[in-house]
Amino acid sequence: MKIRILHMYGDIMNFYGEYANISILERYLVDCGAEVEVDTLSLYEDKDISGYDFYYMGSGTEDSQKTALAQLMKYKDILKKMSDDGKTILFTGNAFELLGSKITDANGNEYDALGIGGFETTEKNKRITGDCLAKNDDCEDIFIGFVNKCSITKGVEKPMFKMMMGYGNECELGDEGFVRLNTMGTHLIGPIIIKNPHFLKFIAGKLGLDIKKEFPKQPTYEYMTKSYQTGLKELKNRIEQN
């Protein structure tokens, strides 16, 4: 089985080592027995981006986000079609905001976005940061992560997470992120796949890899598991103390 991955604008959207999400996913899929091709889309590059199985973009500064958006809009129609066709798309950090219909910056300037979701994001002058715990209806294990944003997102039709700790799209402990078919967006970074080893299996399933059938002895990475368990315990303790 061959899986094609496209890492979009990793040259400017790479806060918190977001490239590691792709590195660990590639390793996991290869260890599961898949043939993996990782391609990149760099800033100001023109290429055919149709036909990939997984599309990823990480987080960046607010300025980098607007620069990436300006280039991304020429791929708006094909990305919408890929989403409609059920291809797996994951945008993390403030890249998530690009999946919506509009972004308004702190100065009131408006930017049309991809429109895969109907939600809108408004930037504020106040920055929101902190550790997070979140639940996803399709995953048994709790997600841990970190949020660093200065925005409020409203009008999400279907959220990705229910926050147990930390700030959601609009408020603390609210719903967070966005899901449409196999398109996912979340402000959770860290990077999110590195912090949550169960997310590897989840994404592999989205990509059509039947782990139990095709690779009965699932690969596990002890350093990721221990880090996840330690982080989860610490954050749960913080909730109990409060």
C-alpha positions as a LaTeX table, in Angstrom:
\begin{tabular}{lrrr}
\hline
Residue & $x$ (\AA) & $y$ (\AA) & $z$ (\AA) \\
\hline
Met1 & 0.00 & 0.00 & 0.00 \\
Lys2 & 1.35 & 3.42 & $-1.00$ \\
Ile3 & 0.43 & 6.58 & 0.92 \\
Arg4 & 1.22 & 10.04 & $-0.45$ \\
Ile5 & 1.66 & 12.91 & 2.03 \\
Leu6 & 1.85 & 16.63 & 1.24 \\
His7 & 3.38 & 18.94 & 3.86 \\
Met8 & 2.23 & 22.45 & 2.96 \\
Tyr9 & 4.31 & 25.58 & 3.66 \\
Gly10 & 6.50 & 23.95 & 6.27 \\
Asp11 & 9.08 & 26.61 & 5.45 \\
Ile12 & 7.05 & 29.32 & 7.23 \\
Met13 & 4.32 & 27.42 & 9.15 \\
Asn14 & 6.48 & 25.48 & 11.57 \\
Phe15 & 6.10 & 26.83 & 15.11 \\
Tyr16 & 6.87 & 24.39 & 17.93 \\
Gly17 & 8.55 & 21.90 & 15.60 \\
Glu18 & 5.35 & 21.09 & 13.74 \\
Tyr19 & 7.38 & 19.28 & 11.04 \\
Ala20 & 7.72 & 16.46 & 13.58 \\
Asn21 & 4.05 & 15.55 & 13.03 \\
Ile22 & 4.96 & 14.48 & 9.50 \\
Ser23 & 8.25 & 12.83 & 10.52 \\
Ile24 & 6.63 & 10.55 & 13.10 \\
Leu25 & 3.64 & 9.79 & 10.87 \\
Glu26 & 5.94 & 8.73 & 8.04 \\
Arg27 & 7.94 & 6.49 & 10.38 \\
Tyr28 & 4.79 & 4.91 & 11.83 \\
Leu29 & 3.26 & 4.18 & 8.44 \\
Val30 & 6.51 & 2.65 & 7.18 \\
Asp31 & 6.74 & 0.52 & 10.33 \\
Cys32 & 3.19 & $-0.60$ & 9.61 \\
Gly33 & 4.34 & $-1.88$ & 6.23 \\
Ala34 & 3.15 & 0.92 & 3.98 \\
Glu35 & 5.13 & 2.58 & 1.22 \\
Val36 & 5.20 & 6.30 & 1.98 \\
Glu37 & 5.99 & 9.29 & $-0.23$ \\
Val38 & 6.36 & 12.66 & 1.52 \\
Asp39 & 6.24 & 15.74 & $-0.70$ \\
Thr40 & 6.36 & 19.43 & 0.19 \\
Leu41 & 4.72 & 22.60 & $-1.07$ \\
Ser42 & 6.95 & 25.60 & $-0.45$ \\
Leu43 & 6.05 & 29.26 & $-0.45$ \\
Tyr44 & 5.58 & 30.71 & $-3.98$ \\
Glu45 & 5.87 & 27.22 & $-5.52$ \\
Asp46 & 3.31 & 26.19 & $-8.13$ \\
Lys47 & 2.46 & 22.50 & $-8.43$ \\
Asp48 & $-0.35$ & 20.04 & $-8.89$ \\
Ile49 & $-1.49$ & 19.15 & $-5.37$ \\
Ser50 & $-4.26$ & 16.75 & $-6.34$ \\
Gly51 & $-4.07$ & 13.05 & $-5.59$ \\
Tyr52 & $-2.40$ & 13.06 & $-2.17$ \\
Asp53 & $-3.81$ & 10.96 & 0.65 \\
Phe54 & $-2.86$ & 13.30 & 3.50 \\
Tyr55 & $-2.54$ & 17.09 & 3.50 \\
Tyr56 & $-0.91$ & 18.82 & 6.45 \\
Met57 & $-0.09$ & 22.37 & 7.53 \\
Gly58 & 1.28 & 23.47 & 10.90 \\
Ser59 & 1.17 & 26.74 & 12.82 \\
Gly60 & 3.03 & 30.00 & 12.29 \\
Thr61 & 3.03 & 33.65 & 13.28 \\
Glu62 & 0.00 & 35.75 & 12.39 \\
Asp63 & 2.02 & 37.35 & 9.58 \\
Ser64 & 3.18 & 33.97 & 8.27 \\
Gln65 & $-0.41$ & 32.75 & 8.34 \\
Lys66 & $-1.54$ & 35.60 & 6.08 \\
Thr67 & 1.41 & 35.01 & 3.73 \\
Ala68 & 0.55 & 31.31 & 3.51 \\
Leu69 & $-3.12$ & 32.11 & 2.97 \\
Ala70 & $-2.38$ & 34.39 & 0.03 \\
Gln71 & $-0.56$ & 31.53 & $-1.71$ \\
Leu72 & $-3.02$ & 28.87 & $-0.57$ \\
Met73 & $-6.02$ & 30.56 & $-2.15$ \\
Lys74 & $-4.91$ & 29.50 & $-5.63$ \\
Tyr75 & $-5.47$ & 25.92 & $-4.44$ \\
Lys76 & $-8.86$ & 26.67 & $-2.89$ \\
Asp77 & $-10.94$ & 24.70 & $-5.39$ \\
Ile78 & $-8.73$ & 21.61 & $-5.41$ \\
Leu79 & $-8.48$ & 21.53 & $-1.60$ \\
Lys80 & $-12.26$ & 21.82 & $-1.34$ \\
Lys81 & $-12.58$ & 18.93 & $-3.80$ \\
Met82 & $-10.07$ & 16.85 & $-1.84$ \\
Ser83 & $-12.09$ & 17.49 & 1.31 \\
Asp84 & $-15.33$ & 16.59 & $-0.49$ \\
Asp85 & $-13.70$ & 13.38 & $-1.72$ \\
Gly86 & $-12.83$ & 12.39 & 1.85 \\
Lys87 & $-9.08$ & 12.87 & 1.65 \\
Thr88 & $-7.46$ & 13.33 & 5.04 \\
Ile89 & $-6.52$ & 16.94 & 5.84 \\
Leu90 & $-5.05$ & 18.13 & 9.14 \\
Phe91 & $-4.30$ & 21.81 & 9.83 \\
Thr92 & $-2.90$ & 22.59 & 13.30 \\
Gly93 & $-2.34$ & 25.81 & 15.23 \\
Asn94 & $-3.51$ & 28.91 & 13.40 \\
Ala95 & $-3.42$ & 27.01 & 10.11 \\
Phe96 & $-6.77$ & 25.61 & 11.33 \\
Glu97 & $-8.27$ & 29.09 & 10.83 \\
Leu98 & $-7.50$ & 28.91 & 7.09 \\
Leu99 & $-10.11$ & 26.17 & 6.69 \\
Gly100 & $-12.90$ & 28.62 & 7.50 \\
Ser101 & $-14.58$ & 31.28 & 5.39 \\
Lys102 & $-12.94$ & 34.44 & 6.74 \\
Ile103 & $-10.25$ & 35.80 & 9.07 \\
Thr104 & $-10.40$ & 39.31 & 10.50 \\
Asp105 & $-7.13$ & 40.56 & 11.97 \\
Ala106 & $-6.71$ & 42.78 & 15.04 \\
Asn107 & $-6.75$ & 45.90 & 12.83 \\
Gly108 & $-10.07$ & 44.97 & 11.22 \\
Asn109 & $-8.62$ & 43.78 & 7.90 \\
Glu110 & $-10.60$ & 40.89 & 6.40 \\
Tyr111 & $-9.13$ & 37.93 & 4.53 \\
Asp112 & $-11.17$ & 35.38 & 2.60 \\
Ala113 & $-10.13$ & 31.83 & 3.50 \\
Leu114 & $-10.65$ & 28.37 & 1.97 \\
Gly115 & $-14.31$ & 28.02 & 2.90 \\
Ile116 & $-14.13$ & 24.29 & 3.62 \\
Gly117 & $-15.97$ & 25.22 & 6.81 \\
Gly118 & $-18.37$ & 28.13 & 7.26 \\
Phe119 & $-16.78$ & 29.43 & 10.45 \\
Glu120 & $-15.05$ & 32.79 & 10.90 \\
Thr121 & $-12.04$ & 33.80 & 13.00 \\
Thr122 & $-11.42$ & 37.19 & 14.58 \\
Glu123 & $-8.03$ & 38.10 & 16.01 \\
Lys124 & $-7.84$ & 39.94 & 19.32 \\
Asn125 & $-5.09$ & 41.93 & 21.05 \\
Lys126 & $-5.00$ & 39.43 & 23.92 \\
Arg127 & $-2.95$ & 36.25 & 23.47 \\
Ile128 & $-4.25$ & 32.99 & 24.91 \\
Thr129 & $-1.69$ & 30.35 & 25.89 \\
Gly130 & $-1.71$ & 27.25 & 28.02 \\
Asp131 & $-1.73$ & 23.47 & 28.31 \\
Cys132 & $-4.82$ & 21.55 & 27.24 \\
Leu133 & $-6.69$ & 18.33 & 27.81 \\
Ala134 & $-9.37$ & 17.39 & 25.30 \\
Lys135 & $-11.77$ & 14.59 & 24.39 \\
Asn136 & $-12.54$ & 13.41 & 20.88 \\
Asp137 & $-15.66$ & 11.30 & 20.30 \\
Asp138 & $-13.82$ & 8.95 & 17.93 \\
Cys139 & $-10.82$ & 8.30 & 20.20 \\
Glu140 & $-10.92$ & 6.53 & 23.54 \\
Asp141 & $-7.74$ & 8.21 & 24.83 \\
Ile142 & $-7.61$ & 11.80 & 26.02 \\
Phe143 & $-5.62$ & 14.31 & 23.96 \\
Ile144 & $-2.98$ & 16.57 & 25.48 \\
Gly145 & $-1.58$ & 19.67 & 23.82 \\
Phe146 & $-0.78$ & 23.34 & 24.01 \\
Val147 & $-2.58$ & 26.40 & 22.65 \\
Asn148 & $-0.98$ & 29.71 & 21.66 \\
Lys149 & $-3.42$ & 31.94 & 19.84 \\
Cys150 & $-4.91$ & 35.43 & 19.82 \\
Ser151 & $-8.22$ & 34.67 & 18.15 \\
Ile152 & $-11.82$ & 33.65 & 18.63 \\
Thr153 & $-13.42$ & 31.25 & 16.14 \\
Lys154 & $-17.20$ & 31.24 & 15.76 \\
Gly155 & $-19.66$ & 29.27 & 13.67 \\
Val156 & $-17.97$ & 25.85 & 13.67 \\
Glu157 & $-20.52$ & 23.30 & 12.50 \\
Lys158 & $-18.81$ & 20.27 & 14.04 \\
Pro159 & $-15.94$ & 20.63 & 16.54 \\
Met160 & $-13.04$ & 18.20 & 16.86 \\
Phe161 & $-12.68$ & 18.33 & 20.64 \\
Lys162 & $-14.49$ & 18.98 & 23.90 \\
Met163 & $-12.04$ & 20.74 & 26.18 \\
Met164 & $-11.38$ & 19.36 & 29.66 \\
Met165 & $-8.66$ & 21.96 & 30.32 \\
Gly166 & $-7.78$ & 25.01 & 28.28 \\
Tyr167 & $-9.43$ & 27.33 & 25.80 \\
Gly168 & $-11.77$ & 26.21 & 23.04 \\
Asn169 & $-12.84$ & 28.01 & 19.88 \\
Glu170 & $-14.82$ & 30.68 & 21.71 \\
Cys171 & $-14.37$ & 30.17 & 25.44 \\
Glu172 & $-12.58$ & 28.23 & 28.14 \\
Leu173 & $-13.61$ & 24.55 & 28.34 \\
Gly174 & $-15.75$ & 24.93 & 25.24 \\
Asp175 & $-15.73$ & 23.00 & 21.97 \\
Glu176 & $-12.49$ & 23.20 & 20.00 \\
Gly177 & $-11.37$ & 22.65 & 16.44 \\
Phe178 & $-13.30$ & 21.62 & 13.36 \\
Val179 & $-14.19$ & 18.40 & 11.55 \\
Arg180 & $-15.73$ & 17.89 & 8.12 \\
Leu181 & $-15.58$ & 14.34 & 6.73 \\
Asn182 & $-11.83$ & 13.58 & 7.05 \\
Thr183 & $-10.78$ & 17.23 & 7.25 \\
Met184 & $-9.62$ & 18.25 & 10.72 \\
Gly185 & $-8.46$ & 21.54 & 12.20 \\
Thr186 & $-7.32$ & 22.31 & 15.74 \\
His187 & $-5.37$ & 24.96 & 17.61 \\
Leu188 & $-3.74$ & 22.18 & 19.68 \\
Ile189 & $-0.03$ & 22.05 & 18.99 \\
Gly190 & 2.94 & 20.59 & 20.77 \\
Pro191 & 3.21 & 18.92 & 18.14 \\
Ile192 & $-0.15$ & 17.17 & 18.55 \\
Ile193 & 0.81 & 13.83 & 16.95 \\
Ile194 & 4.07 & 13.60 & 18.92 \\
Lys195 & 2.21 & 14.31 & 22.16 \\
Asn196 & $-0.56$ & 11.79 & 21.43 \\
Pro197 & 0.68 & 8.39 & 20.21 \\
His198 & $-2.89$ & 7.13 & 19.83 \\
Phe199 & $-3.39$ & 9.81 & 17.18 \\
Leu200 & $-0.97$ & 7.92 & 14.92 \\
Lys201 & $-3.28$ & 4.91 & 14.82 \\
Phe202 & $-6.28$ & 7.18 & 14.35 \\
Ile203 & $-4.77$ & 8.92 & 11.31 \\
Ala204 & $-3.52$ & 5.62 & 9.86 \\
Gly205 & $-7.12$ & 4.42 & 9.97 \\
Lys206 & $-8.25$ & 7.58 & 8.19 \\
Leu207 & $-5.70$ & 6.80 & 5.48 \\
Gly208 & $-7.22$ & 3.36 & 4.94 \\
Leu209 & $-4.59$ & 1.34 & 6.76 \\
Asp210 & $-6.21$ & $-1.54$ & 8.63 \\
Ile211 & $-3.67$ & $-1.87$ & 11.44 \\
Lys212 & $-5.03$ & $-5.10$ & 12.91 \\
Lys213 & $-5.30$ & $-6.85$ & 9.54 \\
Glu214 & $-2.22$ & $-5.51$ & 7.74 \\
Phe215 & 0.12 & $-5.14$ & 10.70 \\
Pro216 & $-1.12$ & $-7.17$ & 13.70 \\
Lys217 & 1.94 & $-6.30$ & 15.81 \\
Gln218 & 1.47 & $-2.57$ & 16.01 \\
Pro219 & 4.59 & $-0.40$ & 16.31 \\
Thr220 & 4.93 & 1.42 & 19.63 \\
Tyr221 & 7.42 & 4.08 & 20.56 \\
Glu222 & 8.25 & 3.90 & 24.24 \\
Tyr223 & 9.51 & 7.48 & 24.51 \\
Met224 & 6.21 & 8.81 & 23.14 \\
Thr225 & 4.13 & 6.59 & 25.38 \\
Lys226 & 6.03 & 7.57 & 28.52 \\
Ser227 & 5.91 & 11.26 & 27.64 \\
Tyr228 & 2.16 & 11.04 & 27.01 \\
Gln229 & 1.49 & 9.22 & 30.28 \\
Thr230 & 3.60 & 11.69 & 32.26 \\
Gly231 & 1.94 & 14.71 & 30.65 \\
Leu232 & $-1.55$ & 13.30 & 31.07 \\
Lys233 & $-0.97$ & 12.56 & 34.75 \\
Glu234 & 0.42 & 16.03 & 35.41 \\
Leu235 & $-2.45$ & 17.83 & 33.69 \\
Lys236 & $-5.08$ & 15.68 & 35.39 \\
Asn237 & $-3.47$ & 16.52 & 38.74 \\
Arg238 & $-3.74$ & 20.21 & 37.91 \\
Ile239 & $-7.48$ & 19.82 & 37.26 \\
Glu240 & $-7.97$ & 18.02 & 40.58 \\
Gln241 & $-5.99$ & 20.67 & 42.48 \\
Asn242 & $-8.20$ & 23.40 & 41.03 \\
\hline
\end{tabular}
